[in-house]
Amino acid sequence: LTRWRALYPQGDVGDFRSGHWPRLSAMVQRLEQGAPAEAAISAEGLGPRPFSAPGYPDPPEGAAL
């Protein structure tokens, strides 16, 4: 959900910045390093820091098979 708040509506600047919430920021950084998140990150093309510094997926529809 933090990712969606930061990225959407697309073409507009989202209103969520994890840096304003230090404890939440630390938590999402830990989540990015877990095996389940790493698998989703890879499958969906979410980039290296999809929760703490989100960007749009590449490819846009993800790559899950």
C-alpha positions as CSV (number, residue, x, y, z in Angstrom):
1,L,0.0,0.0,0.0
2,T,2.9,2.4,0.7
3,R,4.0,1.8,-2.9
4,W,0.6,2.7,-4.4
5,R,0.4,5.9,-2.3
6,A,3.8,7.0,-3.6
7,L,3.1,6.2,-7.3
8,Y,-0.5,6.8,-8.1
9,P,-2.4,8.4,-9.6
10,Q,0.2,7.9,-12.4
11,G,1.6,11.1,-13.8
12,D,0.9,12.8,-10.6
13,V,3.1,13.0,-7.5
14,G,1.8,10.7,-4.8
15,D,1.4,12.0,-1.3
16,F,3.4,9.3,0.6
17,R,7.1,9.6,1.3
18,S,8.5,6.9,3.6
19,G,11.3,9.2,4.7
20,H,8.7,11.2,6.7
21,W,8.0,8.0,8.7
22,P,11.4,6.7,10.0
23,R,10.0,3.5,11.7
24,L,7.9,2.6,8.6
25,S,10.9,3.4,6.4
26,A,13.1,1.0,8.3
27,M,10.4,-1.7,8.2
28,V,9.9,-1.5,4.4
29,Q,13.6,-1.6,3.9
30,R,13.8,-4.9,5.9
31,L,10.8,-6.3,3.9
32,E,12.6,-5.6,0.6
33,Q,15.4,-8.0,1.7
34,G,13.2,-11.0,2.6
35,A,13.0,-14.0,0.3
36,P,9.2,-13.7,-0.4
37,A,9.5,-10.0,-1.3
38,E,12.6,-10.7,-3.4
39,A,10.7,-13.3,-5.4
40,A,7.7,-10.9,-6.0
41,I,10.1,-8.0,-6.8
42,S,11.8,-10.1,-9.5
43,A,8.6,-11.6,-10.9
44,E,6.9,-8.2,-11.1
45,G,9.8,-6.1,-12.3
46,L,9.5,-3.8,-9.4
47,G,13.1,-2.5,-9.2
48,P,15.7,-2.7,-6.4
49,R,13.8,-0.8,-3.8
50,P,10.1,-1.1,-4.5
51,F,8.8,-0.1,-1.1
52,S,11.4,2.4,0.2
53,A,12.0,4.2,-3.2
54,P,9.3,2.9,-5.5
55,G,9.3,3.3,-9.3
56,Y,6.9,2.0,-11.9
57,P,7.3,-1.7,-12.9
58,D,9.3,-2.7,-15.9
59,P,7.7,-4.2,-17.9
60,P,4.5,-2.3,-16.9
61,E,2.4,-5.5,-16.5
62,G,5.1,-7.4,-14.6
63,A,6.7,-10.6,-15.8
64,A,4.9,-13.2,-13.7
65,L,4.3,-16.5,-15.5
